[in-house]
Amino acid sequence: MIYNWIETATGKNISQSSVPITKVKDGFHVVETADNIGLWNESTLQFEPYPENKRIAKSSFYKKIGIALFGKVVAASKTDVEIEVLVEYIKGLDTIDLNDGELLYGLNLLVTKGVWTQAEMDKVLL
């Protein structure tokens, strides 16, 4: 997607198009034309960087956790339904997206319930 910034006498406007504006009407001029510079945020009216891709193989995720931390999760899942659901959720994924809201909710739940420390969770998410 190509974003075109156009400044008029009344202020800046933005358009989205698959091709850049090549001929601009009198009274307008192109301030900036770029593609792949980020995501447009409607509330701030600014481009923001694309989120970092944090998708990893499930085996890599288990290695990041390690046997000791994973053991804590499995043990807790035997007596806590929410943690059991988290384990089943992870089992059902093909790959792990460390930006996934549901996964982050579950990992934060582990911290809240005292299964993991905040530092342990942060290490897994790095």
N, C-alpha and C positions, 0 to 999 in steps of 0.2 A: 504494500500500500504506500502510495506517495502522498505526503501531506504538503499542501501549499499554503504558505502564510501570505496573506495579502493585507497591506495597510491602506486604509482609505482615510479620507478626511475625518470620518467619524470614529476611527479606531481600527484595531486589528480584527481580522476575520480568518477563519481557517476553513479549508475545504479538503475533502478526501477524494482522491481519484486514482485510477490505475495508470493515468498518464499525467505528466506535468503540464502546467499551464504554459503554453508557448506564446500566445498572443493575449495581452491584457488590454482591456478597454482603456480609453483616455481617462485620466484621473486616478488610475490605480497603478501600483507598481509592486513587483514581487520582492518581498523582503528576504525570504529564505525558501528554498525548495530542497527537500532531502527525503530520502527514504530509509526506512529501518532505523530511525533515531529513537524509537521508544513507543510507549503507549500513551495515548492522549487521555488525560485526566480531566473529565468535565467539571469537577468541582474546583480544581486549582487553575484550570485553563493552561496547563503546562504539559510538556512531554515528560514522561518518567521512564527510567530505564526498564527494559524487559526484566522480569524476575529471573533469577539464576535458576538454571535447570538443575534440580536436585533429585533426579530420577536415577535410582541405582538398582542393580540386580538384587533379588531377595537374598541370595546367598551372601552378598556383600553386606547387606543390612544385618544379617545374623552374625557375621564376623565382627561388625562394628559393636554389636551388643556384647558379644562374648558369652561364654557358657555360664559364668557366675551370675551376670545380670539376667540372662534369659531364664536361668533356674529360678530366680526370685519371682519372675513374672509367671512362670508355669505354676510354682507353688501357690502364689496368690490367686491364680485362676481357679484353684480347687475349692476355694471358699468364697469367692467374689464373682458374681455373675457378670458385672461390667467388665472386669478384667478378662474373664473367659470370652466374652464377646470380642474384646480387643484381639486376643490371640486368634480367634476364628477369622476375624477381619483380615489380619495380616496373612494368615494361611491362604485366604482366598485371592490375594493379590498376585498378579504375574510379576510385576516390578513394584518397587517401593518409591513413592514420590515423597520426599521429605518436606514438601510444601503442602501436602494433602491435609486439609482441615480436619478430617475425621481421624487420621493417624495422629496429628498433633494433639487433638483433644484426648485421645487415648493415652498418649505418652505423658501428657500433663496430669491425667488422672492417676497414673502410676506415682507421680511425685506427690500429688495431693493425698493419696492413700498411704504414703510412706513406704511404698515398695522400692522406689528409686529416690535418690537425692536429685536436686536440681542440677548439680554438677555432672552426675551420671547421665541425665537426659541430654544436657548440653553437649557432652562428648559424643553421644550417639548421633546428634543432629549436625555435627561438624562435617 
